[in-house]
Amino acid sequence: MDEPILSVRNLSKTYMKGKIPVHALSDVSFDVQKGEFLSIIGPSGSGKSTFLSMIGLLDRPTKGSVFIDGVEVTKATDSEAPKIRREKIGFVFQHFNLIPTLSAFENVDIAMRFARVPKSNRKERATELLTRMGLRDRINHKPSELSGGEQQRVAIARAMANNPAIILADEPTGEVDTKTRDMIVELLRDLSENGQTILIVTHDTSVSARTKRIIKMLDGRIESDTINA
């Protein structure tokens, strides 16, 4: 088997609530292969959002290591972390997090601009991705002119802009109706089948049921790790 695209080893996170330690994560370890489409589920407080923050370099673990595409990202300094996030990780959020003053095209373009991609390449890539998302005729529309499903598709295009090793999606269907939810999940599944690694944190069992692997967390630990038929 090839080297995992994501490898997590003994990941732990402890917060202090006054003088009381709260163990948000406790010795979590697992591997993800390139192109996997998996969901992380569990009740509130189970550690799944903390876990996503550790992988995405939005927070630092108390101990343990995260390797993305062979790089131990938990060793990154504060100055190195933004570059790793730009180059290795694509983020999709529940509330889309698009820049309201920018068009769909500009929201995708800006991710590449920060990565210093040449302008001509940015134009071609942004147009290609938005077309792939079924938004070719909405390319110049601002977020306020787009539906929730269209905004989330722009966000997915932005997440893919720099060819990330993994996409981390935090409740990506939480703000859309059921029809749009199903469309977004199928879109993510198709991206996975074309080699894109995708991790979804979700409370929605109808979303997790469509992923190919389900990791259930409870009290900061992995309770089960199952493959969907």
N, CA, C and O of each residue as an XYZ file, in Angstrom:
916
protein
N       0.848     -1.201      0.000
C       0.000      0.000      0.000
C       0.879      1.245      0.000
O       1.940      1.265      0.625
N       0.436      2.278     -0.701
C       1.196      3.517     -0.764
C       1.241      4.196      0.598
O       0.450      3.891      1.490
N       2.183      5.123      0.739
C       2.271      5.914      1.972
C       0.978      6.714      2.151
O       0.490      7.296      1.183
N       0.416      6.759      3.351
C      -0.830      7.501      3.571
C      -0.679      8.982      3.210
O       0.379      9.574      3.420
N      -1.739      9.567      2.670
C      -1.732     11.010      2.411
C      -1.865     11.781      3.723
O      -1.386     12.908      3.846
N      -2.533     11.146      4.716
C      -2.675     11.718      6.058
C      -2.386     10.632      7.076
O      -2.946      9.538      7.016
N      -1.503     10.949      8.012
C      -1.179     10.015      9.075
C      -1.208     10.763     10.405
O      -0.522     11.771     10.578
N      -2.003     10.261     11.334
C      -2.159     10.875     12.655
C      -1.629      9.901     13.692
O      -2.011      8.731     13.702
N      -0.745     10.383     14.574
C      -0.138      9.507     15.557
C      -0.251     10.091     16.965
O       0.298     11.152     17.262
N      -0.985      9.361     17.832
C      -1.081      9.693     19.262
C      -1.445     11.149     19.502
O      -0.875     11.811     20.370
N      -2.406     11.639     18.720
C      -2.782     13.050     18.804
C      -3.627     13.297     20.055
O      -4.635     12.628     20.281
N      -3.200     14.261     20.855
C      -3.903     14.597     22.094
C      -3.991     16.106     22.241
O      -3.101     16.845     21.822
N      -5.083     16.540     22.845
C      -5.263     17.967     23.136
C      -5.944     18.106     24.492
O      -7.030     17.573     24.717
N      -5.286     18.829     25.388
C      -5.824     19.065     26.724
C      -5.959     20.563     26.954
O      -5.001     21.318     26.788
N      -7.146     20.978     27.333
C      -7.400     22.360     27.712
C      -7.544     22.432     29.224
O      -7.919     21.455     29.872
N      -7.243     23.592     29.773
C      -7.462     23.800     31.206
C      -8.722     24.632     31.400
O      -8.830     25.746     30.886
N      -9.667     24.082     32.143
C     -10.871     24.812     32.514
C     -10.729     25.185     33.978
O     -11.104     24.437     34.880
N     -10.163     26.394     34.180
C      -9.734     26.756     35.519
C      -8.544     25.886     35.876
O      -7.518     25.931     35.196
N      -8.664     25.101     36.924
C      -7.599     24.189     37.317
C      -7.882     22.749     36.902
O      -7.143     21.830     37.254
N      -8.966     22.570     36.146
C      -9.377     21.219     35.760
C      -8.971     20.946     34.311
O      -9.377     21.681     33.411
N      -8.171     19.892     34.073
C      -7.814     19.552     32.690
C      -8.994     18.900     31.957
O      -9.668     18.022     32.496
N      -9.226     19.349     30.719
C     -10.270     18.775     29.869
C      -9.581     18.133     28.668
O      -8.908     18.813     27.894
N      -9.752     16.833     28.521
C      -9.067     16.097     27.454
C      -9.965     16.052     26.217
O     -10.825     15.180     26.091
N      -9.751     17.003     25.310
C     -10.560     17.078     24.089
C     -10.206     15.965     23.116
O     -11.078     15.461     22.408
N      -8.931     15.576     23.073
C      -8.461     14.449     22.265
C      -7.505     13.623     23.107
O      -6.720     14.174     23.879
N      -7.565     12.297     22.962
C      -6.705     11.419     23.762
C      -6.113     10.314     22.890
O      -6.785      9.329     22.583
N      -4.855     10.484     22.493
C      -4.107      9.445     21.763
C      -4.839      8.914     20.536
O      -5.031      7.707     20.389
N      -5.243      9.822     19.662
C      -5.931      9.437     18.425
C      -4.896      9.109     17.347
O      -3.985      9.897     17.096
N      -5.039      7.953     16.717
C      -4.129      7.527     15.649
C      -4.911      6.860     14.520
O      -5.765      6.010     14.776
N      -4.631      7.233     13.292
C      -5.158      6.507     12.131
C      -4.519      7.051     10.861
O      -3.879      8.102     10.877
N      -4.700      6.326      9.760
C      -4.148      6.709      8.460
C      -5.275      6.888      7.452
O      -6.331      6.263      7.555
N      -5.025      7.758      6.474
C      -5.969      7.983      5.376
C      -5.189      7.876      4.069
O      -4.146      8.510      3.907
N      -5.697      7.073      3.144
C      -5.048      6.921      1.845
C      -5.556      7.973      0.855
O      -6.653      8.510      1.010
N      -4.759      8.250     -0.140
C      -5.134      9.218     -1.170
C      -6.449      8.811     -1.820
O      -6.638      7.650     -2.184
N      -7.358      9.773     -1.964
C      -8.628      9.540     -2.618
C      -9.725      9.021     -1.711
O     -10.844      8.793     -2.171
N      -9.429      8.828     -0.425
C     -10.487      8.373      0.482
C     -11.524      9.474      0.703
O     -11.214     10.665      0.678
N     -12.750      9.038      0.918
C     -13.875      9.932      1.223
C     -14.452      9.443      2.547
O     -15.184      8.454      2.584
N     -14.121     10.140      3.631
C     -14.530      9.654      4.936
C     -15.182     10.744      5.762
O     -14.945     11.936      5.565
N     -16.008     10.298      6.691
C     -16.691     11.223      7.587
C     -16.261     10.961      9.019
O     -15.934      9.835      9.395
N     -16.268     12.027      9.807
C     -15.984     11.950     11.232
C     -17.257     12.375     11.948
O     -17.726     13.502     11.786
N     -17.810     11.464     12.739
C     -19.074     11.728     13.399
C     -18.920     11.574     14.912
O     -17.904     11.082     15.402
N     -19.943     12.003     15.633
C     -19.930     11.889     17.084
C     -20.741     13.011     17.700
O     -20.978     14.026     17.046
N     -21.169     12.855     18.930
C     -21.966     13.894     19.588
C     -21.143     15.146     19.863
O     -19.915     15.122     19.783
N     -21.825     16.236     20.187
C     -21.124     17.457     20.577
C     -20.206     17.152     21.751
O     -20.581     16.458     22.696
N     -18.987     17.692     21.667
C     -18.019     17.446     22.732
C     -17.221     16.172     22.566
O     -16.422     15.823     23.436
N     -17.427     15.461     21.443
C     -16.715     14.191     21.237
C     -15.272     14.398     20.789
O     -14.459     13.478     20.875
N     -14.945     15.604     20.310
C     -13.573     15.898     19.892
C     -13.387     16.037     18.403
O     -12.272     16.293     17.948
N     -14.454     15.875     17.618
C     -14.287     15.862     16.166
C     -13.861     17.227     15.606
O     -13.030     17.282     14.700
N     -14.419     18.328     16.131
C     -14.026     19.655     15.637
C     -12.614     20.005     16.080
O     -11.854     20.614     15.327
N     -12.262     19.616     17.310
C     -10.882     19.815     17.784
C      -9.916     19.061     16.892
O      -8.857     19.571     16.526
N     -10.293     17.844     16.549
C      -9.466     17.009     15.684
C      -9.246     17.679     14.329
O      -8.125     17.709     13.821
N     -10.314     18.212     13.751
C     -10.205     18.881     12.456
C      -9.288     20.094     12.549
O      -8.513     20.357     11.630
N      -9.371     20.834     13.654
C      -8.508     21.999     13.861
C      -7.039     21.612     13.942
O      -6.174     22.346     13.463
N      -6.749     20.451     14.550
C      -5.364     19.980     14.636
C      -4.816     19.650     13.244
O      -3.702     20.043     12.896
N      -5.616     18.921     12.455
C      -5.178     18.551     11.112
C      -4.985     19.792     10.247
O      -4.035     19.875      9.468
N      -5.895     20.756     10.392
C      -5.846     21.960      9.568
C      -4.884     23.025     10.049
O      -4.840     24.119      9.486
N      -4.111     22.725     11.081
C      -3.132     23.666     11.642
C      -3.781     24.957     12.133
O      -3.171     26.026     12.111
N      -5.031     24.833     12.576
C      -5.713     25.980     13.162
C      -5.500     26.015     14.675
O      -5.784     27.017     15.331
N      -4.999     24.910     15.214
C      -4.666     24.806     16.631
C      -3.541     23.789     16.746
O      -3.297     23.018     15.817
N      -2.861     23.786     17.875
C      -1.725     22.872     18.057
C      -2.071     21.804     19.092
O      -2.720     22.096     20.096
N      -1.636     20.570     18.847
C      -1.908     19.508     19.815
C      -1.041     19.646     21.061
O       0.017     20.275     21.029
N      -1.496     19.059     22.143
C      -0.675     18.976     23.347
C       0.464     17.998     23.124
O       1.587     18.217     23.578
N       0.158     16.911     22.415
C       1.203     15.969     21.998
C       0.714     15.222     20.766
O      -0.461     15.287     20.405
N       1.634     14.514     20.133
C       1.291     13.744     18.948
C       1.727     14.429     17.665
O       2.226     15.554     17.681
N       1.531     13.732     16.554
C       2.010     14.214     15.255
C       0.956     14.039     14.172
O       0.149     13.110     14.203
N       0.988     14.965     13.207
C       0.167     14.868     11.998
C       1.093     14.985     10.795
O       1.865     15.937     10.684
N       1.008     14.007      9.894
C       1.779     14.034      8.651
C       0.794     14.192      7.494
O      -0.163     13.425      7.380
N       1.028     15.187      6.635
C       0.223     15.381      5.432
C       1.140     15.297      4.224
O       2.089     16.070      4.094
N       0.849     14.357      3.346
C       1.646     14.178      2.130
C       3.127     14.009      2.473
O       4.006     14.523      1.781
N       3.383     13.267      3.573
C       4.750     12.963      3.978
C       5.448     14.027      4.803
O       6.598     13.842      5.203
N       4.770     15.146      5.066
C       5.370     16.249      5.826
C       4.773     16.276      7.232
O       3.551     16.257      7.382
N       5.618     16.319      8.263
C       5.127     16.406      9.637
C       4.719     17.848      9.931
O       5.538     18.667     10.346
N       3.448     18.140      9.710
C       2.975     19.521      9.782
C       2.892     20.041     11.212
O       2.884     21.253     11.426
N       2.830     19.154     12.186
C       2.765     19.601     13.579
C       4.083     20.204     14.043
O       4.143     20.807     15.114
N       5.135     20.051     13.251
C       6.413     20.682     13.587
C       6.549     22.071     12.964
O       7.543     22.761     13.190
N       5.555     22.479     12.183
C       5.633     23.771     11.493
C       5.633     24.923     12.492
O       4.915     24.895     13.491
N       6.438     25.922     12.210
C       6.443     27.127     13.027
C       5.238     27.994     12.665
O       4.553     27.722     11.679
N       4.979     29.026     13.450
C       3.855     29.927     13.166
C       3.997     30.579     11.799
O       2.997     30.867     11.141
N       5.223     30.813     11.371
C       5.440     31.439     10.058
C       5.318     30.425      8.922
O       4.991     30.806      7.798
N       5.573     29.145      9.190
C       5.487     28.110      8.160
C       4.064     27.587      7.966
O       3.712     27.138      6.875
N       3.245     27.642      9.021
C       1.910     27.048      8.978
C       1.020     27.601      7.862
O       0.367     26.814      7.177
N       0.965     28.939      7.647
C       0.097     29.449      6.577
C       0.457     28.897      5.199
O      -0.433     28.631      4.391
N       1.739     28.722      4.923
C       2.168     28.177      3.627
C       1.696     26.734      3.477
O       1.241     26.339      2.404
N       1.802     25.951      4.540
C       1.339     24.563      4.482
C      -0.167     24.510      4.258
O      -0.656     23.706      3.464
N      -0.910     25.385      4.971
C      -2.363     25.419      4.778
C      -2.714     25.764      3.341
O      -3.616     25.160      2.761
N      -2.006     26.737      2.754
C      -2.290     27.131      1.370
C      -2.013     25.996      0.395
O      -2.781     25.781     -0.543
N      -0.925     25.272      0.611
C      -0.456     24.313     -0.380
C      -0.976     22.891     -0.174
O      -1.091     22.132     -1.136
N      -1.291     22.523      1.070
C      -1.631     21.136      1.367
C      -3.090     20.905      1.744
O      -3.583     19.781      1.655
N      -3.793     21.980      2.170
C      -5.113     21.795      2.771
C      -6.131     22.722      2.118
O      -5.880     23.915      1.948
N      -7.278     22.164      1.756
C      -8.409     22.977      1.314
C      -9.491     22.924      2.375
O      -9.791     21.853      2.902
N     -10.081     24.071      2.695
C     -11.101     24.141      3.733
C     -12.469     24.449      3.128
O     -12.600     25.303      2.251
N     -13.494     23.727      3.620
C     -14.883     24.027      3.277
C     -15.636     24.148      4.602
O     -15.598     23.242      5.435
N     -16.323     25.283      4.786
C     -16.968     25.570      6.065
C     -18.485     25.541      5.946
O     -19.037     25.667      4.853
N     -19.142     25.375      7.070
C     -20.599     25.352      7.107
C     -21.207     26.644      6.577
O     -22.199     26.614      5.848
N     -20.609     27.784      6.943
C     -21.165     29.089      6.577
C     -20.487     29.690      5.343
O     -20.552     30.897      5.112
N     -19.839     28.832      4.557
C     -19.254     29.167      3.253
C     -17.992     30.027      3.364
O     -16.985     29.735      2.719
N     -18.043     31.100      4.192
C     -16.881     31.979      4.402
C     -16.345     32.587      3.106
O     -15.135     32.740      2.936
N     -17.250     32.927      2.205
C     -16.852     33.652      0.998
C     -16.716     35.134      1.325
O     -17.345     35.633      2.258
N     -15.892     35.832      0.551
C     -15.739     37.279      0.728
C     -16.895     37.958     -0.003
O     -16.990     37.847     -1.225
N     -17.777     38.659      0.713
C     -19.029     39.135      0.105
C     -18.850     40.153     -1.000
O     -19.712     40.274     -1.871
N     -17.742     40.894     -0.985
C     -17.527     41.939     -2.002
C     -16.905     41.405     -3.290
O     -16.754     42.142     -4.265
N     -16.542     40.115     -3.288
C     -15.889     39.528     -4.454
C     -16.841     38.605     -5.203
O     -17.736     38.010     -4.603
N     -16.647     38.487     -6.503
C     -17.443     37.576     -7.321
C     -17.019     36.129     -7.050
O     -16.030     35.881     -6.361
N     -17.777     35.183     -7.597
C     -17.410     33.770     -7.477
C     -16.002     33.543     -8.018
O     -15.184     32.873     -7.388
N     -15.732     34.107     -9.190
C     -14.403     33.975     -9.787
C     -13.331     34.537     -8.864
O     -12.304     33.897     -8.640
N     -13.564     35.719     -8.333
C     -12.558     36.370     -7.485
C     -12.341     35.620     -6.173
O     -11.230     35.612     -5.643
N     -13.401     34.985     -5.641
C     -13.248     34.207     -4.417
C     -12.351     32.988     -4.634
O     -11.624     32.587     -3.726
N     -12.397     32.404     -5.817
C     -11.508     31.287     -6.126
C     -10.112     31.802     -6.478
O      -9.107     31.227     -6.060
N     -10.059     32.870     -7.236
C      -8.789     33.452     -7.669
C      -7.919     33.878     -6.486
O      -6.700     33.713     -6.524
N      -8.537     34.421     -5.441
C      -7.744     34.986     -4.344
C      -6.966     33.909     -3.594
O      -5.888     34.178     -3.063
N      -7.505     32.693     -3.549
C      -6.771     31.607     -2.894
C      -5.459     31.330     -3.614
O      -4.446     31.036     -2.980
N      -5.481     31.425     -4.944
C      -4.264     31.202     -5.730
C      -3.344     32.408     -5.701
O      -2.124     32.268     -5.791
N      -3.927     33.592     -5.576
C      -3.109     34.799     -5.506
C      -2.206     34.766     -4.275
O      -1.028     35.117     -4.346
N      -2.777     34.337     -3.143
C      -1.981     34.223     -1.916
C      -0.879     33.179     -2.061
O       0.159     33.266     -1.405
N      -1.112     32.187     -2.928
C      -0.108     31.151     -3.171
C       0.857     31.550     -4.287
O       1.693     30.750     -4.708
N       0.737     32.786     -4.763
C       1.624     33.352     -5.787
C       1.564     32.601     -7.119
O       2.574     32.460     -7.808
N       0.385     32.129     -7.469
C       0.180     31.499     -8.774
C       0.083     32.612     -9.822
O      -0.606     33.605     -9.587
N       0.752     32.475    -10.970
C       0.692     33.514    -12.011
C      -0.744     33.811    -12.449
O      -1.598     32.925    -12.451
N      -0.997     35.069    -12.818
C      -2.350     35.520    -13.134
C      -3.004     34.703    -14.235
O      -4.179     34.350    -14.130
N      -2.249     34.395    -15.300
C      -2.837     33.646    -16.418
C      -3.254     32.247    -15.975
O      -4.292     31.744    -16.407
N      -2.462     31.622    -15.125
C      -2.809     30.299    -14.602
C      -4.016     30.370    -13.677
O      -4.857     29.471    -13.667
N      -4.095     31.450    -12.900
C      -5.222     31.612    -11.979
C      -6.527     31.712    -12.745
O      -7.517     31.084    -12.368
N      -6.542     32.491    -13.813
C      -7.766     32.678    -14.589
C      -8.245     31.360    -15.169
O      -9.432     31.038    -15.108
N      -7.318     30.603    -15.729
C      -7.676     29.317    -16.344
C      -8.189     28.340    -15.286
O      -9.195     27.663    -15.495
N      -7.490     28.272    -14.151
C      -7.851     27.316    -13.102
C      -9.196     27.670    -12.464
O     -10.032     26.790    -12.258
N      -9.411     28.952    -12.150
C     -10.669     29.362    -11.519
C     -11.849     29.102    -12.445
O     -12.892     28.619    -12.004
N     -11.691     29.417    -13.717
C     -12.762     29.190    -14.691
C     -13.050     27.700    -14.834
O     -14.210     27.292    -14.893
N     -11.998     26.892    -14.889
C     -12.149     25.437    -15.010
C     -12.898     24.866    -13.805
O     -13.810     24.054    -13.966
N     -12.514     25.289    -12.602
C     -13.138     24.740    -11.395
C     -14.596     25.146    -11.268
O     -15.446     24.316    -10.943
N     -14.894     26.411    -11.523
C     -16.279     26.869    -11.413
C     -17.162     26.224    -12.469
O     -18.334     25.942    -12.218
N     -16.604     25.992    -13.645
C     -17.346     25.269    -14.690
C     -17.619     23.841    -14.237
O     -18.715     23.313    -14.427
N     -16.614     23.229    -13.639
C     -16.754     21.865    -13.116
C     -17.837     21.784    -12.039
O     -18.497     20.757    -11.886
N     -18.011     22.882    -11.292
C     -19.032     22.943    -10.249
C     -20.410     23.315    -10.792
O     -21.366     23.455    -10.029
N     -20.510     23.478    -12.122
C     -21.784     23.836    -12.733
C     -22.131     25.303    -12.579
O     -23.308     25.666    -12.581
N     -21.115     26.156    -12.446
C     -21.342     27.579    -12.165
C     -20.779     28.490    -13.253
O     -20.499     29.661    -13.000
N     -20.616     27.958    -14.450
C     -20.010     28.774    -15.523
C     -20.804     30.050    -15.780
O     -20.214     31.090    -16.075
N     -22.131     29.992    -15.673
C     -22.945     31.172    -15.941
C     -23.127     32.050    -14.699
O     -23.822     33.064    -14.760
N     -22.508     31.670    -13.571
C     -22.621     32.444    -12.328
C     -21.261     32.999    -11.900
O     -21.103     33.495    -10.785
N     -20.302     32.909    -12.786
C     -18.914     33.176    -12.439
C     -18.674     34.608    -11.949
O     -17.779     34.848    -11.138
N     -19.475     35.554    -12.443
C     -19.283     36.953    -12.056
C     -20.262     37.420    -10.980
O     -20.309     38.609    -10.662
N     -21.033     36.509    -10.426
C     -22.000     36.859     -9.380
C     -21.341     36.883     -8.009
O     -20.460     36.075     -7.717
N     -21.772     37.806     -7.180
C     -21.292     37.883     -5.796
C     -22.109     36.932     -4.922
O     -23.197     36.512     -5.316
N     -21.592     36.589     -3.735
C     -22.299     35.639     -2.872
C     -23.762     35.979     -2.615
O     -24.602     35.082     -2.554
N     -24.079     37.273     -2.462
C     -25.467     37.667     -2.188
C     -26.402     37.364     -3.354
O     -27.622     37.353     -3.189
N     -25.828     37.118     -4.535
C     -26.617     36.811     -5.729
C     -26.685     35.301     -6.002
O     -27.224     34.869     -7.021
N     -26.133     34.512     -5.082
C     -26.086     33.064     -5.252
C     -26.899     32.370     -4.176
O     -27.039     32.886     -3.067
N     -27.435     31.203     -4.498
C     -28.132     30.394     -3.498
C     -27.108     29.782     -2.547
O     -25.904     29.846     -2.793
N     -27.601     29.184     -1.448
C     -26.697     28.534     -0.517
C     -25.906     27.417     -1.169
O     -24.707     27.272     -0.928
N     -26.577     26.629     -1.994
C     -25.880     25.551     -2.687
C     -24.823     26.067     -3.649
O     -23.746     25.481     -3.765
N     -25.123     27.158     -4.338
C     -24.145     27.751     -5.255
C     -22.955     28.312     -4.487
O     -21.810     28.166     -4.915
N     -23.227     28.954     -3.352
C     -22.133     29.478     -2.539
C     -21.222     28.349     -2.056
O     -19.999     28.491     -2.057
N     -21.818     27.229     -1.646
C     -20.990     26.129     -1.166
C     -20.169     25.521     -2.295
O     -19.051     25.058     -2.069
N     -20.716     25.520     -3.507
C     -19.942     25.018     -4.649
C     -18.774     25.956     -4.972
O     -17.699     25.501     -5.364
N     -18.987     27.254     -4.808
C     -17.866     28.200     -4.956
C     -16.808     27.906     -3.900
O     -15.612     27.913     -4.190
N     -17.257     27.646     -2.671
C     -16.326     27.350     -1.583
C     -15.532     26.068     -1.863
O     -14.348     25.985     -1.536
N     -16.181     25.080     -2.462
C     -15.475     23.843     -2.812
C     -14.454     24.110     -3.914
O     -13.340     23.588     -3.873
N     -14.834     24.923     -4.898
C     -13.890     25.295     -5.959
C     -12.691     26.029     -5.367
O     -11.551     25.780     -5.759
N     -12.949     26.930     -4.425
C     -11.853     27.656     -3.763
C     -10.949     26.683     -3.007
O      -9.725     26.812     -3.039
N     -11.560     25.706     -2.324
C     -10.775     24.731     -1.564
C      -9.854     23.920     -2.475
O      -8.775     23.502     -2.055
N     -10.278     23.699     -3.721
C      -9.500     22.888     -4.650
C      -8.486     23.694     -5.457
O      -7.682     23.123     -6.193
N      -8.523     25.002     -5.324
C      -7.776     25.879     -6.220
C      -6.284     25.553     -6.295
O      -5.696     25.585     -7.376
N      -5.677     25.244     -5.164
C      -4.233     25.007     -5.131
C      -3.869     23.525     -5.101
O      -2.798     23.150     -4.625
N      -4.779     22.680     -5.619
C      -4.544     21.232     -5.680
C      -4.098     20.674     -4.331
O      -3.011     20.104     -4.237
N      -4.913     20.825     -3.283
C      -4.482     20.405     -1.950
C      -4.366     18.894     -1.823
O      -4.989     18.144     -2.574
N      -3.562     18.461     -0.862
C      -3.460     17.035     -0.574
C      -4.777     16.524      0.004
O      -5.226     15.427     -0.328
N      -5.394     17.333      0.875
C      -6.660     16.938      1.491
C      -7.612     18.133      1.545
O      -7.188     19.287      1.610
N      -8.909     17.822      1.518
C      -9.943     18.832      1.777
C     -10.599     18.479      3.104
O     -11.025     17.344      3.319
N     -10.675     19.476      3.997
C     -11.332     19.328      5.288
C     -12.646     20.096      5.237
O     -12.656     21.316      5.073
N     -13.743     19.381      5.377
C     -15.072     19.994      5.263
C     -15.788     19.914      6.608
O     -16.097     18.822      7.085
N     -16.049     21.059      7.216
C     -16.679     21.124      8.537
C     -18.162     21.424      8.375
O     -18.536     22.567      8.109
N     -19.010     20.412      8.533
C     -20.465     20.539      8.376
C     -20.820     21.245      7.053
O     -21.551     22.235      7.070
N     -20.319     20.757      5.919
C     -20.492     21.480      4.654
C     -21.926     21.553      4.147
O     -22.226     22.349      3.257
N     -22.824     20.724      4.706
C     -24.216     20.742      4.259
C     -25.160     21.316      5.318
O     -26.380     21.211      5.191
N     -24.595     21.917      6.351
C     -25.408     22.386      7.467
C     -26.303     23.563      7.165
O     -27.247     23.819      7.912
N     -26.033     24.303      6.076
C     -26.782     25.514      5.767
C     -27.617     25.402      4.505
O     -28.057     26.418      3.965
N     -27.845     24.176      4.021
C     -28.574     24.003      2.753
C     -29.728     23.020      2.937
O     -29.770     22.268      3.910
N     -30.662     23.038      1.989
C     -31.805     22.129      2.066
C     -31.377     20.716      1.671
O     -30.249     20.505      1.226
N     -32.291     19.744      1.837
C     -31.918     18.346      1.637
C     -31.537     18.028      0.184
O     -30.629     17.233     -0.059
N     -32.223     18.643     -0.771
C     -31.883     18.400     -2.171
C     -30.476     18.900     -2.473
O     -29.692     18.213     -3.128
N     -30.160     20.108     -1.990
C     -28.829     20.671     -2.207
C     -27.782     19.872     -1.442
O     -26.673     19.657     -1.929
N     -28.149     19.431     -0.226
C     -27.238     18.588      0.560
C     -26.813     17.362     -0.235
O     -25.628     17.039     -0.306
N     -27.787     16.682     -0.832
C     -27.483     15.470     -1.586
C     -26.595     15.772     -2.783
O     -25.702     14.992     -3.115
N     -26.842     16.903     -3.429
C     -26.033     17.286     -4.580
C     -24.580     17.566     -4.164
O     -23.646     17.169     -4.861
N     -24.396     18.248     -3.030
C     -23.053     18.579     -2.561
C     -22.299     17.305     -2.173
O     -21.117     17.162     -2.485
N     -22.981     16.385     -1.494
C     -22.326     15.137     -1.094
C     -21.912     14.331     -2.320
O     -20.819     13.767     -2.350
N     -22.773     14.274     -3.325
C     -22.426     13.547     -4.547
C     -21.262     14.218     -5.274
O     -20.417     13.542     -5.860
N     -21.222     15.544     -5.232
C     -20.119     16.276     -5.842
C     -18.808     15.925     -5.135
O     -17.800     15.657     -5.790
N     -18.821     15.926     -3.806
C     -17.621     15.576     -3.046
C     -17.216     14.128     -3.300
O     -16.031     13.810     -3.395
N     -18.201     13.270     -3.407
C     -17.917     11.854     -3.682
C     -17.254     11.701     -5.054
O     -16.307     10.929     -5.209
N     -17.758     12.440     -6.046
C     -17.162     12.392     -7.382
C     -15.717     12.893     -7.358
O     -14.852     12.330     -8.030
N     -15.457     13.946     -6.586
C     -14.090     14.471     -6.478
C     -13.175     13.407     -5.878
O     -12.034     13.243     -6.311
N     -13.685     12.686     -4.877
C     -12.905     11.614     -4.256
C     -12.598     10.514     -5.267
O     -11.477     10.007     -5.322
N     -13.589     10.152     -6.058
C     -13.380      9.091     -7.047
C     -12.369      9.487     -8.115
O     -11.838      8.636     -8.829
N     -12.109     10.790     -8.215
C     -11.082     11.289     -9.139
C      -9.769     11.595     -8.422
O      -8.902     12.278     -8.968
N      -9.625     11.080     -7.183
C      -8.340     11.156     -6.502
C      -8.200     12.177     -5.401
O      -7.150     12.242     -4.762
N      -9.245     12.998     -5.148
C      -9.157     14.016     -4.106
C      -9.523     13.406     -2.743
O     -10.584     12.798     -2.602
N      -8.663     13.566     -1.763
C      -8.923     13.065     -0.412
C      -9.807     14.053      0.337
O      -9.510     15.246      0.383
N     -10.903     13.554      0.929
C     -11.875     14.441      1.574
C     -12.282     13.879      2.929
O     -12.673     12.718      3.044
N     -12.180     14.736      3.967
C     -12.662     14.415      5.310
C     -13.810     15.352      5.644
O     -13.671     16.572      5.555
N     -14.931     14.784      6.023
C     -16.106     15.570      6.403
C     -16.406     15.361      7.880
O     -16.507     14.224      8.342
N     -16.548     16.452      8.620
C     -17.121     16.394      9.961
C     -18.607     16.703      9.825
O     -18.975     17.731      9.256
N     -19.465     15.821     10.342
C     -20.898     16.027     10.169
C     -21.701     15.422     11.314
O     -21.301     14.427     11.919
N     -22.850     16.049     11.597
C     -23.837     15.485     12.514
C     -24.914     14.703     11.745
O     -25.709     13.972     12.336
N     -24.921     14.873     10.419
C     -26.000     14.353      9.579
C     -25.693     12.919      9.149
O     -24.775     12.689      8.361
N     -26.455     11.961      9.661
C     -26.199     10.558      9.339
C     -26.458     10.243      7.859
O     -25.881      9.302      7.315
N     -27.326     11.031      7.211
C     -27.570     10.798      5.783
C     -26.359     11.234      4.957
O     -26.173     10.762      3.835
N     -25.536     12.133      5.505
C     -24.284     12.512      4.841
C     -23.219     11.447      5.095
O     -22.583     10.967      4.156
N     -23.027     11.081      6.353
C     -21.999     10.086      6.670
C     -22.279      8.747      5.979
O     -21.347      8.026      5.623
N     -23.557      8.417      5.792
C     -23.907      7.155      5.137
C     -23.430      7.099      3.693
O     -23.275      6.012      3.137
N     -23.197      8.253      3.079
C     -22.756      8.301      1.685
C     -21.226      8.316      1.559
O     -20.696      8.173      0.458
N     -20.521      8.486      2.674
C     -19.066      8.429      2.613
C     -18.620      6.975      2.635
O     -19.394      6.087      2.993
N     -17.381      6.736      2.254
C     -16.911      5.362      2.112
C     -16.260      4.815      3.382
O     -15.950      3.627      3.481
N     -16.065      5.702      4.339
C     -15.484      5.285      5.623
C     -16.040      6.214      6.693
O     -16.175      7.417      6.468
N     -16.361      5.658      7.854
C     -16.930      6.455      8.941
C     -16.097      6.242     10.200
O     -15.926      5.116     10.668
N     -15.586      7.339     10.733
C     -14.882      7.308     12.011
C     -15.791      7.942     13.050
O     -16.163      9.109     12.924
N     -16.148      7.186     14.067
C     -17.003      7.705     15.129
C     -16.158      8.028     16.344
O     -15.394      7.194     16.830
N     -16.309      9.273     16.835
C     -15.545      9.714     17.993
C     -16.450      9.842     19.208
O     -17.630     10.175     19.098
N     -15.869      9.570     20.360
C     -16.590      9.701     21.625
C     -15.574     10.004     22.719
O     -14.586      9.289     22.883
N     -15.834     11.076     23.466
C     -14.959     11.465     24.581
C     -13.496     11.586     24.166
O     -12.596     11.161     24.891
N     -13.270     12.174     22.987
C     -11.908     12.451     22.542
C     -11.149     11.265     21.986
O      -9.949     11.362     21.729
N     -11.830     10.146     21.798
C     -11.191      8.946     21.263
C     -11.980      8.403     20.065
O     -13.146      8.746     19.870
N     -11.334      7.564     19.281
C     -12.029      6.888     18.189
C     -12.771      5.683     18.772
O     -12.160      4.753     19.298
N     -14.097      5.722     18.667
C     -14.911      4.610     19.173
C     -15.012      3.492     18.138
O     -15.007      2.311     18.485
N     -15.103      3.881     16.847
C     -15.169      2.874     15.783
C     -14.651      3.480     14.489
O     -14.683      4.696     14.301
N     -14.178      2.624     13.606
C     -13.641      3.012     12.306
C     -14.111      1.956     11.311
O     -13.565      0.853     11.261
N     -15.129      2.300     10.517
C     -15.774      1.299      9.678
C     -15.770      1.706      8.202
O     -15.791      2.890      7.865
N     -15.744      0.720      7.359
C     -15.828      0.924      5.906
C     -17.257      0.717      5.475
O     -17.865     -0.298      5.815
N     -17.815      1.672      4.723
C     -19.161      1.529      4.175
C     -19.128      0.613      2.958
O     -18.201      0.657      2.149
N     -20.148     -0.209      2.851
C     -20.235     -1.104      1.684
C     -20.528     -0.293      0.433
O     -20.640     -0.857     -0.656
